[in-house]
């Protein structure tokens, strides 16, 4: 979006403590924070917890990492154009951030609004409290019902849950491979062993895997400036956070190839929302290992978002990947962290909100609530993209295969650390509210507290006419939009493209 396209400005400010903390966790040079200007809009993402500040920090850190890498790769200026003044200026607008953090609610496919949550994905009363279930995927729904021994009638599910304690439901459903967590207060979560383990870790874990030679960053064009142009990213992620990270890398010019097992379909609208700029292919890793190894041999980045340990048995641990592809950057995402008693558990944003005390903090009148967006997913996704970009920049100086690792539960801890509930929420957010799309097919859903129309656009695609939220990642000369719309899930060949994905529309 250009300066003349932008809505009337809000309150301008510097980077703030949230961005400073995020940038420090990424290992960034603190002097670069001076390149960031924020546009604060107090009506966006209303919550008791500092959601707006954390969301702004995650996006700002990603944009600054992109600008930093772009400055490293920018070639000589074209005739008649002055050379760049170093790292481009970054602008983070709360309006753009808020719209992007509820991008799934803004999506329209030929005028149809998606439904984000299935009927059995919600809070339920138990004999001694509440549980939050997640049953959007058919296999998780089937496991939940098998664990409870009931049909999918919501009234029968409610009756079965009301007879049990929240802790019993949590353990029984997880043992059956389903997803349910007991509602906890922040203090109860802080006393949990998993919370203590998570709290001991940095917000962004970063490290070396070997001593591979330094990365050579080839020059890139400036119109627009695409920091990730020519880089190849294997996307082994699902749901929201991981796909948001790879969607962002695609915006910045990376050739992103998402791979999914053929027997585990993705939710169609969810895939559409997070599929911009990417290609999507199906690959049975155990049966077609040669194809994967060919892809890995040319990959620069591998992003994984499956349950910790589930890919290791296929030889996809960071160490195994680096052994076969020296110089690779491996980015790992999990719900609870790849450690501690819950290190091997599945999880989603809504479940992490319930377990960590966020739902209690945002609740009212004895009922659990929710954040105004799936902020753990989206925020962690932008931080994961930022961590990849910073790892690529650091490789140009010090070499080495690298890993970066983030967890939704650690992002939740960061949110709760700044949780002085000084700001009243925008009305009660009870258990009925989280994640449900508007039934309207014509009026943009408010940006969780403000108008979103300025941050939306439309395009044609193989899926139909799409309305969607623009990326909030903005820096001078950077891309304004993705170079390609999403396509059908699994419709592309499992091979790299012939060249980098580019956009012809520069921003600012």
matplotlib code that plots the C-alpha trace (Angstrom):
import matplotlib.pyplot as plt

x = [0.0, 1.4, 1.4, -1.5, -3.5, -3.3, -6.2, -5.8, -3.0, -3.4, -0.8, 2.8, 5.3, 8.7, 9.2, 8.1, 9.2, 7.4, 9.3, 12.5, 12.1, 11.1, 14.0, 16.4, 15.2, 15.9, 19.4, 18.9, 21.1, 19.3, 20.4, 18.1, 15.0, 15.4, 14.2, 10.7, 7.8, 4.5, 1.0, -1.0, -4.8, -6.3, -9.6, -7.9, -7.7, -9.4, -8.5, -7.5, -4.2, -1.8, -2.7, -2.4, 1.2, 2.3, 0.8, 2.5, 5.8, 5.6, 4.8, 7.4, 10.1, 9.3, 9.3, 12.5, 14.2, 12.9, 14.3, 17.6, 18.0, 16.8, 19.5, 22.1, 20.9, 20.0, 22.2, 23.5, 20.9, 19.5, 20.5, 18.7, 17.8, 19.8, 21.3, 19.5, 20.2, 20.9, 18.1, 14.8, 12.4, 9.7, 6.2, 3.9, 0.2, -2.1, -5.0, -3.1, -1.9, -5.4, -6.9, -4.2, -4.6, -8.2, -7.5, -9.5, -12.6, -12.1, -11.7, -14.5, -14.5, -17.0, -18.8, -19.0, -17.7, -15.9, -16.8, -13.8, -14.8, -16.7, -19.7, -17.7, -14.8, -15.7, -15.8, -17.9, -18.9, -17.5, -18.4, -15.8, -15.1, -14.5, -12.7, -11.9, -12.1, -10.8, -12.6, -12.3, -10.5, -12.6, -10.0, -9.8, -13.6, -13.8, -11.2, -13.0, -16.3, -14.6, -13.0, -16.3, -18.3, -21.0, -22.5, -21.8, -25.1, -23.9, -26.4, -25.1, -21.5, -22.4, -24.0, -21.0, -18.6, -20.8, -20.3, -16.5, -13.8, -11.9, -8.6, -10.2, -11.5, -8.1, -6.2, -8.8, -9.2, -5.5, -4.9, -7.3, -5.4, -8.0, -7.7, -9.1, -7.6, -8.9, -9.4, -6.7, -6.1, -2.7, -1.6, -2.7, -0.8, 2.3, 2.3, 2.2, 5.5, 5.0, 4.6, 7.8, 9.7, 8.4, 9.3, 12.9, 13.2, 13.7, 10.9, 12.8, 15.3, 18.2, 21.2, 23.8, 23.6, 27.1, 29.9, 28.7, 30.3, 28.9, 25.9, 26.4, 23.5, 23.1, 22.0, 18.3, 16.3, 14.8, 11.5, 10.1, 12.8, 12.2, 14.6, 13.8, 13.9, 15.4, 15.3, 13.5, 11.3, 9.9, 6.7, 5.8, 3.2, -0.5, -3.3, -2.4, 0.9, 3.3, 1.4, 1.3, 5.1, 5.6, 2.9, 5.0, 8.2, 6.3, 5.3, 9.0, 9.9, 10.7, 9.7, 7.5, 6.4, 3.9, 3.9, 1.1, 0.5, -2.3, -4.3, -4.5, -6.5, -6.4, -9.5, -10.2, -10.9, -8.0, -5.7, -7.0, -6.4, -2.8, -1.9, -1.1, 2.2, 2.7, 2.3, 0.7, 1.6, 0.9, 3.7, 3.8, 7.2, 7.7, 6.7, 8.3, 11.4, 13.5, 11.3, 11.6, 15.4, 15.6, 13.6, 15.7, 18.9, 17.9, 16.1, 17.4, 14.8, 12.6, 9.7, 8.0, 4.8, 3.8, 3.7, 7.2, 9.0, 6.5, 8.8, 12.0, 11.2, 11.2, 14.7, 13.4, 15.0, 17.0, 20.3, 19.3, 18.2, 21.5, 23.5, 22.0, 21.7, 24.5, 23.7, 19.9, 17.8, 15.3, 12.4, 10.3, 6.9, 4.9, 2.0, 3.5, 7.2, 9.4, 10.2, 8.6, 5.7, 3.5, 6.3, 4.8, 1.2, -0.8, -2.3, -3.9, -4.2, -7.6, -6.3, -3.2, -5.4, -7.5, -4.6, -2.4, -4.9, -5.5, -9.2, -9.7, -8.1, -10.3, -13.5, -16.3, -19.2, -17.7, -17.3, -14.1, -13.4, -11.0, -8.5, -10.0, -7.9, -6.0, -3.1, -0.9, -1.0, -0.6, 2.0, 4.1, 3.8, 5.3, 8.0, 8.9, 9.3, 11.4, 13.6, 14.2, 15.1, 17.5, 19.1, 19.6, 21.3, 23.5, 24.6, 26.0, 28.4, 29.1, 27.9, 26.5, 23.3, 20.9, 17.7, 15.0, 12.3, 9.1, 6.1, 2.6, 2.8, 6.0, 4.3, 1.4, 3.8, 5.2, 1.7, 0.9, 4.2, 2.9, -0.5, -1.3, -5.1, -5.2, -7.3, -11.0, -11.9, -14.4, -17.4, -17.6, -15.8, -17.6, -17.2, -19.5, -17.4, -13.9, -13.2, -16.6, -16.8, -19.4, -22.4, -22.3, -20.9, -20.8, -19.6, -16.0, -15.8, -14.4, -10.7, -11.5, -12.3, -11.9, -12.7, -10.9, -11.9, -8.7, -6.6, -8.6, -8.3, -9.6, -8.2, -9.3, -8.0, -8.6, -10.7, -12.9, -13.0, -11.2, -11.4, -8.5, -6.4, -3.2, 0.0, 0.9, 4.6, 5.7, 9.0, 10.1, 10.3, 9.0, 6.2, 2.7, 1.0, 1.6, 2.7, 0.2, -3.2, -3.7, -4.7, -6.5, -4.9, -2.4, -2.9, 0.7, 3.6, 6.1, 8.9, 10.6, 9.4, 11.5, 12.3, 11.5, 8.0, 7.9, 5.5, 5.3, 3.7, 6.1, 4.8, 5.3]
y = [0.0, 3.4, 6.4, 8.0, 4.8, 4.7, 5.7, 8.8, 8.2, 7.2, 8.1, 7.7, 6.2, 4.4, 0.7, 0.2, -2.4, -5.3, -5.0, -4.4, -7.7, -9.6, -8.2, -9.0, -12.6, -12.8, -11.6, -8.4, -5.4, -3.0, 0.0, -1.1, -0.5, 3.2, 2.3, 1.4, 3.7, 2.4, 3.8, 3.1, 2.7, 2.2, 0.7, -2.4, -5.8, -4.8, -7.0, -7.1, -8.6, -6.5, -8.3, -5.2, -4.5, -8.1, -8.4, -5.1, -6.4, -9.7, -8.0, -5.3, -7.8, -9.7, -6.5, -5.3, -8.7, -8.6, -5.0, -6.1, -9.0, -6.9, -4.3, -7.1, -8.3, -5.1, -4.7, -1.4, 1.2, 1.4, 4.3, 7.5, 6.1, 6.8, 4.0, 2.8, 4.4, 1.1, -0.8, 0.4, 2.2, -0.1, 1.0, -1.0, 0.0, -1.4, -1.4, -3.6, -5.8, -6.2, -7.1, -9.7, -11.3, -12.1, -12.8, -16.0, -13.9, -11.5, -14.2, -14.5, -17.1, -16.0, -14.0, -17.0, -16.5, -19.5, -21.0, -21.2, -23.5, -26.8, -27.3, -29.5, -27.1, -25.0, -24.7, -27.2, -27.4, -30.3, -31.6, -29.2, -26.5, -26.2, -27.9, -26.7, -29.2, -29.0, -31.0, -29.1, -32.0, -35.2, -37.5, -35.4, -35.3, -39.1, -39.5, -37.1, -38.9, -42.3, -41.1, -39.9, -42.8, -40.7, -39.6, -36.2, -34.7, -31.6, -32.3, -35.8, -34.5, -31.9, -34.5, -36.9, -34.0, -32.8, -36.1, -35.9, -33.7, -31.4, -33.2, -36.6, -35.3, -33.8, -37.0, -39.4, -37.5, -37.0, -40.7, -41.4, -39.1, -36.3, -32.8, -31.3, -29.2, -28.2, -24.5, -23.1, -19.8, -18.1, -19.2, -22.8, -22.9, -21.3, -24.2, -26.8, -28.5, -27.7, -24.0, -24.0, -25.8, -23.4, -20.3, -21.4, -21.1, -18.0, -16.6, -17.6, -20.5, -20.3, -22.4, -24.0, -27.5, -27.7, -25.5, -25.3, -22.5, -19.0, -18.4, -16.4, -13.9, -13.1, -9.5, -8.9, -6.2, -3.2, -2.8, -4.2, -5.3, -9.0, -10.2, -13.9, -13.9, -17.1, -19.0, -22.3, -23.2, -26.6, -26.0, -29.0, -27.2, -27.2, -25.1, -21.5, -20.5, -22.4, -21.5, -17.8, -17.9, -19.5, -17.3, -14.3, -15.8, -16.2, -12.5, -11.7, -13.6, -17.2, -20.2, -21.9, -25.5, -26.9, -30.7, -32.6, -36.4, -37.5, -39.1, -36.1, -33.3, -29.7, -27.6, -26.0, -22.4, -22.5, -23.6, -20.8, -18.1, -19.1, -20.3, -17.0, -17.0, -20.7, -23.9, -27.0, -30.6, -34.0, -36.4, -39.7, -39.3, -43.0, -44.2, -41.5, -40.7, -40.1, -37.1, -35.6, -36.0, -34.3, -31.4, -31.2, -31.2, -27.8, -26.4, -23.4, -23.6, -26.3, -25.3, -27.9, -27.6, -31.2, -32.6, -32.7, -36.0, -37.1, -36.2, -37.4, -41.1, -40.1, -38.6, -35.1, -33.9, -30.7, -32.7, -35.3, -32.6, -30.6, -33.8, -34.3, -30.7, -28.6, -25.0, -25.5, -23.4, -25.6, -23.8, -25.8, -24.8, -26.6, -25.8, -26.7, -26.8, -29.8, -30.6, -31.2, -33.5, -32.1, -31.9, -34.6, -33.4, -31.9, -28.4, -25.4, -21.7, -22.1, -24.9, -23.0, -20.0, -22.3, -24.1, -21.1, -18.9, -16.5, -17.6, -16.9, -13.5, -12.6, -14.1, -12.6, -13.6, -17.0, -18.0, -18.4, -16.0, -15.6, -13.2, -11.0, -13.0, -16.3, -14.1, -16.9, -18.5, -15.4, -13.8, -16.9, -17.2, -13.8, -14.4, -17.7, -16.0, -13.3, -16.0, -17.6, -14.3, -13.5, -16.9, -16.4, -13.0, -14.5, -17.3, -14.7, -13.7, -16.9, -19.8, -23.0, -24.8, -23.2, -24.1, -21.8, -23.1, -21.4, -22.6, -21.2, -21.7, -19.6, -16.8, -17.1, -16.7, -13.6, -12.2, -13.0, -11.4, -8.1, -8.8, -5.9, -5.8, -2.1, -1.8, -2.8, -5.2, -4.3, -6.0, -9.5, -12.3, -15.4, -19.0, -18.5, -15.8, -17.1, -17.7, -17.7, -15.9, -13.4, -14.6, -11.6, -12.0, -8.3, -6.3, -6.6, -8.0, -5.2, -5.6, -6.9, -3.4, -1.1, -0.8, -3.3, -2.1, -0.2, -3.3, -5.7, -6.3, -8.8, -11.0, -13.8, -17.3, -20.9, -21.1, -18.2, -14.5, -13.9, -11.1, -11.2, -9.2, -7.7, -8.6, -6.2, -6.6, -3.3, -1.6, 1.0, -0.5, -3.9, -5.9, -4.7, -8.1, -11.7, -12.6, -15.4, -16.3, -19.6, -22.7, -25.9, -28.0, -30.5, -29.4, -28.7, -31.0, -31.8, -29.9, -26.5, -23.6, -22.4, -19.1, -17.0, -15.9, -12.1, -9.2, -6.3, -4.0, -2.2, -0.9, 2.5]
z = [0.0, -1.0, 1.3, -0.7, -0.3, 3.4, 5.7, 7.9, 10.4, 14.0, 16.6, 15.4, 17.8, 18.0, 18.2, 21.8, 24.4, 22.8, 19.5, 21.4, 23.2, 20.1, 18.1, 20.9, 21.0, 17.3, 17.8, 15.9, 16.0, 18.4, 16.4, 13.6, 15.7, 14.8, 11.3, 12.7, 12.9, 14.3, 13.7, 16.8, 16.6, 20.0, 18.6, 17.1, 18.8, 22.1, 25.0, 28.6, 27.7, 25.6, 22.3, 20.1, 21.4, 21.0, 17.5, 16.5, 17.9, 16.0, 12.6, 13.3, 14.0, 10.8, 8.7, 10.2, 9.5, 5.9, 5.5, 7.0, 4.6, 1.7, 2.4, 2.3, -1.0, -2.8, -5.9, -7.4, -8.1, -11.6, -13.8, -12.7, -9.3, -6.2, -4.2, -1.1, 2.2, 4.0, 5.8, 4.4, 6.8, 8.3, 9.0, 11.2, 11.2, 13.8, 11.3, 8.9, 11.7, 13.1, 9.7, 9.1, 12.5, 11.6, 7.9, 8.1, 8.9, 6.1, 3.4, 0.9, -1.8, -4.6, -1.9, 0.6, 4.1, 5.6, 8.9, 11.1, 13.9, 13.8, 16.2, 18.6, 18.8, 21.8, 25.6, 27.6, 31.2, 33.2, 36.7, 38.2, 35.6, 31.8, 29.0, 25.5, 22.7, 19.1, 16.5, 13.2, 11.5, 11.0, 12.6, 15.7, 15.9, 15.6, 18.4, 20.7, 20.3, 20.7, 24.0, 25.3, 24.0, 22.5, 19.2, 17.6, 19.0, 20.9, 23.7, 24.2, 24.1, 26.7, 28.9, 28.7, 29.6, 32.5, 34.3, 34.3, 35.8, 33.4, 34.2, 33.4, 30.1, 29.2, 29.8, 28.4, 25.1, 24.7, 25.3, 22.4, 20.1, 20.4, 21.6, 24.8, 27.6, 31.0, 31.6, 33.9, 35.6, 34.9, 38.4, 37.8, 34.6, 36.1, 38.6, 35.8, 34.9, 31.3, 32.0, 34.0, 31.2, 28.6, 30.8, 30.9, 27.1, 25.1, 23.0, 19.9, 20.2, 17.8, 17.2, 14.9, 13.5, 11.8, 10.4, 6.8, 4.7, 4.8, 2.6, -0.5, -0.9, -4.6, -5.5, -6.0, -7.8, -6.0, -7.8, -5.6, -3.1, -2.4, 0.4, -0.1, -3.9, -5.3, -1.9, -1.8, 1.1, 1.8, 3.8, 6.0, 8.1, 8.6, 10.2, 10.8, 12.5, 10.2, 7.0, 8.0, 8.3, 4.9, 3.4, 4.6, 3.1, -0.2, -0.1, 0.2, -2.9, -1.8, -3.9, -1.3, -1.9, 0.6, 0.9, 2.5, 2.9, 0.5, 3.3, 5.6, 3.8, 4.9, 5.6, 2.3, 3.4, 5.9, 3.1, 0.8, 3.5, 4.1, 0.6, -1.1, -3.0, -2.6, -4.6, -2.9, -3.7, -2.2, -1.4, 0.5, 2.2, 3.1, -0.4, -2.5, -0.6, -3.7, -4.7, -1.3, -1.3, -4.6, -3.3, -0.1, -2.1, -3.6, -0.5, 1.5, 4.2, 5.7, 7.9, 10.0, 12.1, 12.9, 16.5, 17.9, 17.1, 14.5, 11.6, 13.3, 12.5, 8.8, 9.0, 9.2, 12.5, 12.1, 12.6, 9.9, 7.5, 7.9, 7.4, 4.0, 3.1, 4.7, 5.0, 5.4, 7.8, 9.7, 11.4, 13.8, 15.3, 18.0, 20.3, 23.7, 23.0, 21.9, 25.6, 28.9, 29.8, 27.1, 24.5, 22.3, 22.4, 19.7, 20.2, 18.6, 19.4, 21.1, 23.3, 24.4, 25.3, 27.5, 29.2, 29.9, 31.6, 28.7, 28.4, 32.1, 31.7, 28.8, 30.3, 32.3, 34.6, 35.4, 31.7, 29.7, 26.9, 24.1, 22.5, 19.7, 17.2, 17.0, 18.1, 19.3, 15.8, 13.8, 16.1, 16.3, 12.5, 11.9, 14.5, 12.8, 9.4, 11.1, 12.7, 9.3, 7.7, 10.5, 10.3, 6.5, 7.2, 10.0, 7.7, 5.3, 8.1, 10.1, 7.9, 9.5, 9.1, 11.5, 13.4, 14.9, 17.1, 18.4, 20.4, 20.9, 24.6, 24.8, 22.9, 25.3, 28.2, 26.6, 26.3, 29.9, 31.1, 30.0, 31.2, 33.5, 32.7, 32.4, 29.3, 29.4, 26.6, 23.9, 25.6, 26.9, 25.0, 26.2, 25.1, 22.2, 20.5, 19.5, 15.9, 14.3, 11.0, 10.2, 8.3, 6.0, 2.5, 1.6, 4.6, 5.8, 9.3, 11.6, 12.2, 15.7, 16.9, 13.8, 10.1, 8.0, 4.5, 4.0, 4.4, 2.1, -1.6, -4.2, -6.9, -9.2, -8.7, -9.7, -6.6, -7.6, -6.8, -3.5, -1.0, 1.5, 3.9, 2.7, 4.5, 7.3, 6.6, 5.1, 4.4, 1.9, -1.6, -0.4, -2.0, -1.7, -2.4, -3.2, -6.7, -7.1, -5.5, -3.8, -5.7, -4.9, -2.1, -3.6, -7.2, -8.0, -8.9, -6.2, -7.8, -7.6, -9.7, -12.6, -10.8, -7.8, -7.2, -7.8, -7.5, -9.9, -7.3, -5.0, -1.7, 0.0]

ax = plt.figure().add_subplot(projection="3d")
ax.plot(x, y, z, "-o")
ax.set_aspect("equal")
plt.show()
